């Protein structure tokens, strides 16, 4: 039965504690580093061009159509540029706001289905999980997909449990947004909803129409303007080839996502042990959450090309199952103390992250012991004592608060080095006002897209158009600026 009667009418008192933590986790130092990797500056460049040109249909990278992803992220970031946000906040702030807005929606939906105690436990777990936080800080498509797809699945839960169809139109509209976030992927992930004997509920016009009105106009207009080139590049190359071909250079073994999931759930990874108990799955809603986790994990594991963020959409379901299992366990002291002990991962990550991003985790230096590591033991003791006194939500909040402080520490310690050695922003500051004198040597895509983004125009190739200053590759994934020979 739903728990609608348990949804509070007043502002929950926990909110006054959670809001400062949310700021610390999601918005503190959001622009401390320049844009990272090849994807973030590339998507931001496309979004900026949309905002500048007023063409919100055809994505363009340096004047040429770019059909790798659909338009939702570009529209979000483009709105940021239109509002006058700076070069880092315009692509990142909309994604961070979406992540936080989803958490509020997530709490509300779980409160209706499972009661507000479970909703608080799940929201604190998800909101302080390492992978959820990490992808809320980057202007890439993973969080928009995870938030819209997960919202659709949560809206479908009353139908799964009780064949309550009232929220199916809203679920269909959210699936439409998910298709605008990452193409056909969310439809494949939603396949289990269409396998039951009541599938006709999804085929009624009042359900189909919201999906069509949200998802199809952009695809139709983009095809109308660009023809078969859009269909081939978007669907053939960037959908079907990702599943079957290693040409996109993201080929990984089948087991790749198992360690990613263990790391991505930090500091809550020990709760997977509770979630694995059979008695957790005693009703249709819980089985639905379990199938949600398995489908996302299996489908992306089958795909040849794998990136860590692909499994982000399973985290809301996993966090809900963890919360349900945690809510029902008689004594959670050991479980919560183990989670708190793993808070030590944040100061350790702060030490090794820049080198790991540049050269891979295996080549990063070993972390050196710091007194801050002992803070994890203090939080573990606090969580133990709170649980012993029957204050389970407070114990979980203590661990989540420890994660928030750890994330803020990670940002403070790691971001200066990331900005200097990984982001192109540091090198662009070194170039200063001499952008017209610079060309690019054989540098990695990260630096090419990053420098082009900060220059606001595509820098020429040194072999084709030599300039007085050259950006050249250095050892360890870095680059350096040198005068032309």
C-alpha positions as MATLAB code, in Angstrom:
seq = 'XXXXXXXXXXXXXXXXXXXXXXXXXXXXXXXXXXXXXXXXXXXXXXXXXXXXXXXXXXXXXXXXXXXXXXXXXXXXXXXXXXXXXXXXXXXXXXXXXXXXXXXXXXXXXXXXXXXXXXXXXXXXXXXXXXXXXXXXXXXXXXXXXXXXXXXXXXXXXXXXXXXXXXXXXXXXXXXXXXXXXXXXXXXXXXXXXXXXXXXXXXXXXXXXXXXXXXXXXXXXXXXXXXXXXXXXXXXXXXXXXXXXXXXXXXXXXXXXXXXXXXXXXXXXXXXXXXXXXXXXXXXXXXXXXXXXXXXXXXXXXXXXXXXXXXXXXXXXXXXXXXXXXXXXXXXXXXXXXXXXXXXXXXXXXXXXXXXXXXXXXXXXXXXXXXXXXXXXXXXXXXXXXXXXXXXXXXXXXXXXXXXXXXXXXXXXXXXXXXXXXXXXXXXXXXXXXXXXXXXXXXXXXXXXXXXXXXXXXXXXXXXXXXXXXXXXXXXXXXXXXXXXX';
ca = [
       0.000    0.000    0.000;
       1.194    3.560   -0.651;
       2.239    5.745    2.254;
       0.676    8.981    1.016;
      -0.716    9.724    4.430;
       2.777    9.879    5.853;
       3.960   12.706    3.600;
       4.414   15.705    5.932;
       2.499   18.896    5.231;
       5.034   21.063    7.068;
       8.678   21.653    6.199;
      10.617   18.661    7.629;
      12.988   19.660   10.421;
      15.802   17.634    8.880;
      15.748   20.036    5.932;
      17.485   22.764    7.931;
      20.469   20.433    8.354;
      20.351   18.964    4.863;
      20.301   22.264    2.938;
      23.727   23.496    4.166;
      25.144   20.037    3.449;
      23.631   20.144   -0.052;
      25.327   23.479   -0.695;
      28.653   22.096    0.519;
      28.376   18.997   -1.667;
      26.831   20.376   -4.849;
      27.595   24.085   -5.155;
      30.726   24.869   -3.128;
      33.664   25.677   -5.442;
      31.746   24.510   -8.513;
      34.023   26.532  -10.795;
      37.254   25.828   -8.908;
      38.630   23.902  -11.887;
      38.365   24.585  -15.555;
      36.382   22.201  -17.725;
      37.817   18.688  -17.711;
      38.279   15.915  -20.247;
      37.239   16.041  -23.881;
      33.462   15.856  -23.345;
      32.784   18.726  -20.949;
      34.448   21.504  -23.021;
      33.066   20.037  -26.254;
      29.468   20.018  -24.992;
      29.949   23.480  -23.493;
      31.256   24.795  -26.826;
      28.171   23.459  -28.606;
      25.876   24.967  -25.954;
      27.587   28.347  -26.154;
      27.190   28.359  -29.931;
      23.485   27.546  -29.582;
      23.050   30.452  -27.161;
      25.038   32.792  -29.402;
      23.405   31.888  -32.714;
      19.863   31.294  -31.530;
      19.776   27.987  -33.453;
      18.505   25.553  -30.803;
      17.974   22.692  -33.271;
      21.295   21.759  -34.916;
      24.222   21.213  -32.521;
      27.370   22.723  -34.019;
      30.994   22.422  -32.993;
      33.110   25.191  -34.521;
      30.570   25.693  -37.282;
      30.144   22.029  -38.274;
      27.065   19.953  -37.278;
      27.822   17.588  -34.374;
      25.314   14.764  -33.869;
      26.862   12.737  -31.060;
      24.204   13.586  -28.443;
      20.661   15.027  -28.440;
      19.815   18.523  -27.315;
      18.731   18.499  -23.640;
      22.158   19.178  -22.114;
      22.903   21.791  -24.778;
      19.648   23.587  -23.964;
      20.388   23.513  -20.232;
      23.901   24.884  -20.629;
      22.832   27.290  -23.372;
      20.319   28.804  -20.969;
      23.191   29.244  -18.506;
      25.139   31.185  -21.116;
      22.077   33.263  -21.981;
      21.720   34.140  -18.275;
      25.292   35.436  -18.247;
      26.927   32.703  -16.158;
      30.689   32.362  -16.508;
      32.550   29.794  -18.583;
      32.475   27.146  -15.846;
      29.113   27.811  -14.187;
      27.091   27.946  -17.417;
      27.667   24.237  -18.215;
      27.904   22.997  -14.605;
      25.329   24.854  -12.531;
      22.289   23.546  -14.485;
      23.498   19.968  -13.976;
      24.079   20.503  -10.242;
      20.622   22.067   -9.885;
      19.086   19.123  -11.735;
      20.831   16.646   -9.412;
      19.498   18.439   -6.319;
      16.006   18.870   -7.794;
      15.917   15.149   -8.507;
      16.838   14.392   -4.887;
      13.834   16.432   -3.706;
      11.574   14.582   -6.160;
      13.149   11.261   -5.136;
      12.407   11.939   -1.464;
       8.791   12.804   -2.269;
       8.173    9.692   -4.377;
       9.769    7.329   -1.857;
       7.870    9.032    0.942;
       4.613    8.209   -0.850;
       5.578    4.585   -1.574;
       7.589    3.512    1.476;
       7.195    6.162    4.175;
       9.275    9.210    4.991;
      11.830    7.446    7.189;
      12.894    5.251    4.262;
      12.772    8.303    1.999;
      15.203   10.208    4.247;
      17.559    7.235    4.479;
      17.562    6.724    0.696;
      17.974   10.418   -0.138;
      20.887   10.830    2.275;
      22.547    7.716    0.865;
      22.112    8.712   -2.777;
      22.868   12.394   -2.216;
      26.233   11.646   -0.587;
      27.304    8.746   -2.829;
      30.576    9.433   -4.588;
      29.436    8.772   -8.154;
      26.195   10.750   -7.876;
      28.086   13.751   -6.500;
      30.921   13.485   -9.033;
      28.618   13.547  -12.057;
      26.611   16.433  -10.612;
      29.746   18.562  -10.881;
      30.344   18.131  -14.619;
      28.507   19.470  -17.643;
      28.081   16.088  -19.353;
      25.024   14.018  -20.296;
      25.184   11.332  -17.590;
      23.309   13.234  -14.881;
      20.531   14.529  -17.180;
      19.939   10.944  -18.335;
      20.043    9.495  -14.810;
      17.689   12.130  -13.367;
      15.066   12.016  -16.138;
      15.105    8.221  -16.565;
      14.980    7.628  -12.802;
      12.141   10.124  -12.402;
      10.194    8.229  -15.070;
      10.808    4.891  -13.338;
       9.715    6.278   -9.971;
       6.550    7.697  -11.517;
       5.831    4.236  -12.954;
       6.160    2.539   -9.565;
       2.482    2.922   -8.517;
       1.496    1.250  -11.799;
       3.932   -1.588  -11.154;
       2.668   -2.077   -7.607;
      -1.081   -1.476   -7.950;
      -1.766   -0.841  -11.641;
      -2.421    2.773  -10.720;
      -2.211    4.538  -14.094;
      -2.643    8.130  -12.919;
       1.086    8.970  -13.109;
       1.818    7.187  -16.394;
       1.429   10.346  -18.547;
       3.997   12.128  -16.352;
       6.253    9.054  -16.535;
       5.960    9.057  -20.332;
       6.866   12.748  -20.466;
       9.945   12.073  -18.325;
      10.937    9.236  -20.660;
      10.629   11.797  -23.450;
      13.087   14.067  -21.624;
      15.387   11.076  -21.115;
      15.335   10.447  -24.875;
      16.307   14.102  -25.326;
      19.132   13.530  -22.852;
      20.728   10.480  -24.469;
      18.796    9.101  -27.395;
      17.437    5.540  -27.417;
      19.327    4.409  -24.318;
      16.513    5.099  -21.782;
      14.017    3.199  -23.933;
      16.235    0.119  -23.814;
      16.607    0.511  -20.043;
      12.818    0.821  -19.666;
      12.135   -2.413  -21.570;
      11.047   -4.353  -18.420;
       8.047   -2.026  -18.073;
       6.801   -3.211  -21.468;
       7.048   -6.951  -20.852;
       4.062   -7.416  -18.527;
       0.539   -8.420  -19.468;
      -0.731   -4.877  -18.789;
       1.540   -3.264  -21.389;
      -1.533   -1.819  -23.122;
      -1.683    0.797  -20.338;
       1.414    2.390  -21.900;
      -0.144    2.393  -25.383;
      -3.137    4.578  -24.565;
      -3.167    7.974  -26.215;
      -3.034    9.897  -22.924;
       0.280    8.143  -22.165;
       1.775    8.053  -25.659;
       0.936   11.672  -26.448;
       3.088   13.273  -23.683;
       6.063   11.179  -24.797;
       5.570   12.167  -28.444;
       5.107   15.856  -27.646;
       8.273   15.957  -25.509;
      10.656   13.670  -27.391;
       9.900   13.829  -31.099;
       9.819   17.521  -32.146;
      13.574   18.021  -31.822;
      14.373   14.789  -33.685;
      11.957   15.679  -36.465;
      13.272   19.222  -36.839;
      16.910   18.099  -36.738;
      16.232   15.529  -39.481;
      14.306   18.108  -41.517;
      17.277   20.493  -41.408;
      20.121   17.998  -41.781;
      18.707   14.955  -43.564;
      20.290   11.500  -43.593;
      23.590   12.766  -42.157;
      21.834   13.239  -38.821;
      20.274    9.738  -38.875;
      23.545    8.012  -39.787;
      25.779    9.864  -37.357;
      23.375    9.930  -34.419;
      21.797    6.476  -34.593;
      24.193    4.277  -36.580;
      27.543    5.586  -35.326;
      26.745    6.779  -31.806;
      24.075    4.256  -30.848;
      24.478    0.889  -32.509;
      28.250    1.077  -33.001;
      28.748    1.752  -29.285;
      27.180   -1.614  -28.524;
      29.028   -3.698  -31.107;
      32.262   -1.930  -32.074;
      35.396   -0.929  -30.174;
      36.193    1.826  -32.670;
      35.200    4.528  -30.172;
      38.099    3.439  -27.902;
      36.017    2.770  -24.776;
      36.264   -1.018  -24.925;
      36.262   -2.644  -21.476;
      35.833   -6.191  -20.075;
      32.408   -7.522  -19.003;
      33.212   -7.165  -15.282;
      34.239   -3.479  -15.634;
      31.205   -2.082  -13.797;
      31.530   -4.207  -10.668;
      34.470   -2.241   -9.195;
      32.937    0.965  -10.595;
      29.751    0.273   -8.635;
      31.645   -0.537   -5.442;
      33.618    2.700   -5.699;
      30.675    4.765   -6.900;
      28.567    3.945   -3.831;
      31.221    5.091   -1.363;
      30.897    5.534    1.550;
      27.741    3.353    1.516;
      29.250    0.302   -0.217;
      28.895   -2.004    2.846;
      25.104   -1.669    2.614;
      25.206   -3.790   -0.539;
      25.442   -6.690    1.898;
      22.067   -5.763    3.380;
      20.560   -5.153   -0.041;
      21.534   -8.674   -1.178;
      19.263  -10.382    1.379;
      16.345  -12.220   -0.217;
      13.721  -11.033    2.281;
      14.276   -7.444    1.134;
      12.416   -8.280   -2.109;
       9.050   -9.243   -0.658;
       6.723   -7.005   -2.703;
       6.357   -5.751   -6.247;
       7.933   -2.331   -5.639;
      11.104   -3.865   -4.235;
      11.362   -6.436   -7.015;
      10.903   -3.575   -9.475;
      13.819   -1.698   -7.877;
      15.963   -4.839   -8.047;
      15.134   -5.407  -11.725;
      15.941   -1.746  -12.378;
      19.442   -2.242  -10.932;
      20.063   -5.496  -12.784;
      18.815   -4.261  -16.172;
      21.048   -1.168  -16.138;
      24.067   -3.173  -14.978;
      23.593   -6.019  -17.467;
      22.757   -3.934  -20.542;
      25.761   -1.690  -20.140;
      28.018   -4.640  -19.299;
      27.010   -6.315  -22.568;
      27.946   -3.205  -24.547;
      31.481   -3.244  -25.954;
      32.088    0.419  -25.108;
      31.940    1.271  -21.414;
      32.445    4.453  -19.416;
      31.935    4.728  -15.632;
      29.055    7.199  -15.835;
      26.892    4.863  -17.907;
      25.616    3.038  -14.801;
      24.661    6.230  -12.954;
      20.923    5.537  -13.626;
      20.976    2.492  -11.337;
      22.116    4.420   -8.251;
      18.657    5.743   -7.236;
      17.221    2.206   -7.246;
      20.224    0.816   -5.372;
      20.025    3.564   -2.738;
      16.300    2.895   -2.238;
      16.934   -0.827   -1.727;
      19.765   -0.057    0.706;
      17.451    2.241    2.652;
      14.668   -0.352    2.786;
      17.062   -3.026    4.013;
      18.658   -0.645    6.522;
      15.257    0.434    7.840;
      14.321   -3.165    8.662;
      17.543   -4.478   10.165;
      17.365   -4.853   13.947;
      20.834   -3.515   14.736;
      22.694   -1.417   12.171;
      25.639   -0.325   14.323;
      28.231   -2.418   12.509;
      26.856   -1.519    9.081;
      26.837    2.219    9.700;
      30.217    2.196   11.431;
      31.665    0.398    8.393;
      30.205    3.072    6.102;
      31.643    5.812    8.293;
      35.073    4.147    8.285;
      35.071    4.381    4.495;
      34.933    8.160    4.744;
      38.712    7.883    4.804;
      38.402    7.417    1.021;
      37.772   11.146    0.542;
      41.068   12.503    1.955;
      42.919    9.650    0.252;
      41.274   10.518   -3.062;
      42.204   14.169   -2.561;
      45.870   13.156   -2.555;
      45.871   10.838   -5.561;
      43.128   12.224   -7.833;
      45.141   14.634  -10.025;
      47.837   12.058  -10.771;
      45.215    9.330  -11.293;
      43.333   11.484  -13.818;
      46.539   12.242  -15.709;
      48.229    8.845  -15.711;
      45.751    6.282  -14.378;
      45.181    5.017  -10.849;
      47.896    2.350  -11.089;
      50.532    5.037  -11.669;
      49.341    7.449   -8.997;
      51.611    7.833   -5.944;
      50.673    6.084   -2.727;
      48.815    8.351   -0.311;
      50.612    9.508    2.818;
      48.961    9.192    6.214;
      47.351   12.359    7.531;
      45.711   13.082   10.860;
      42.465   13.854    9.008;
      42.077   10.157    8.315;
      41.214    9.694   11.992;
      38.079   11.819   11.518;
      36.472    8.792    9.871;
      36.892    6.855   13.117;
      35.234    9.687   15.044;
      32.245    9.679   12.685;
      32.055    5.887   12.972;
      31.882    6.185   16.756;
      29.191    8.867   16.515;
      27.104    6.772   14.121;
      27.478    3.764   16.436;
      26.281    5.745   19.468;
      23.346    7.312   17.632;
      22.221    3.923   16.322;
      22.567    2.440   19.815;
      20.143    5.114   21.053;
      17.615    4.263   18.336;
      18.310    7.355   16.219;
      18.956    5.671   12.893;
      18.167    8.589   10.614;
      20.461   10.794   12.716;
      23.202    8.150   12.431;
      22.856    8.068    8.643;
      22.839   11.868    8.596;
      26.097   11.877   10.579;
      27.760    9.692    7.940;
      26.310   11.836    5.131;
      27.599   14.973    6.871;
      31.023   13.349    7.108;
      30.843   12.643    3.379;
      29.905   16.290    2.717;
      32.923   17.518    4.670;
      35.113   14.963    2.907;
      33.869   16.122   -0.502;
      34.514   19.763    0.412;
      38.040   18.792    1.552;
      38.603   16.907   -1.699;
      37.552   19.966   -3.694;
      39.789   22.275   -1.678;
      42.879   20.068   -1.880;
      42.627   18.475   -5.328;
      41.111   21.187   -7.495;
      44.122   23.543   -7.643;
      46.302   20.760   -9.050;
      43.529   19.560  -11.365;
      43.143   23.097  -12.663;
      46.874   23.446  -13.218;
      47.742   20.086  -14.741;
      44.519   18.532  -16.100;
      42.282   21.390  -17.221;
      43.150   23.554  -20.215;
      42.116   26.649  -18.264;
      45.490   26.912  -16.514;
      47.396   26.753  -19.798;
      45.030   29.256  -21.395;
      45.759   31.710  -18.585;
      49.442   31.251  -19.350;
      48.769   32.055  -22.991;
      46.958   35.205  -21.903;
      45.998   37.571  -24.708;
      48.192   35.837  -27.291;
      45.570   33.362  -28.507;
      45.959   34.512  -32.101;
      49.625   33.450  -32.000;
      48.958   29.850  -30.846;
      48.607   26.589  -32.749;
      48.090   23.019  -31.510;
      50.609   20.235  -31.901;
      49.759   16.550  -31.526;
      48.003   16.984  -28.164;
      45.288   14.801  -26.621;
      41.632   15.568  -27.298;
      41.234   16.836  -23.713;
      43.602   19.709  -24.418;
      42.375   20.329  -27.957;
      38.726   20.729  -26.962;
      39.594   22.554  -23.743;
      41.841   25.146  -25.356;
      39.378   25.662  -28.197;
      36.629   26.270  -25.639;
      38.611   28.875  -23.713;
      39.828   30.560  -26.894;
      36.196   30.663  -28.199;
      37.565   29.831  -31.662;
      39.165   26.645  -32.973;
      42.957   26.904  -32.758;
      44.783   25.801  -35.942;
      46.881   22.667  -36.349;
      50.592   23.512  -36.228;
      51.325   21.277  -39.227;
      48.767   23.061  -41.395;
      49.030   26.589  -40.039;
      52.168   27.242  -37.937;
      52.087   30.024  -35.375;
      54.635   31.748  -33.176;
      53.602   29.677  -30.151;
      52.925   25.920  -30.134;
      51.055   23.783  -27.596;
      52.948   20.499  -27.485;
      52.465   17.205  -25.609;
      54.677   16.487  -22.600;
      55.226   13.358  -20.526;
      52.534   12.233  -18.113;
      49.630   13.501  -20.200;
      50.560   17.158  -19.724;
      51.207   19.860  -22.308;
      53.487   22.858  -22.520;
      53.735   26.085  -24.460;
      56.829   26.585  -26.629;
      57.969   29.077  -29.287;
      57.964   27.782  -32.854;
      61.352   26.404  -33.937;
];
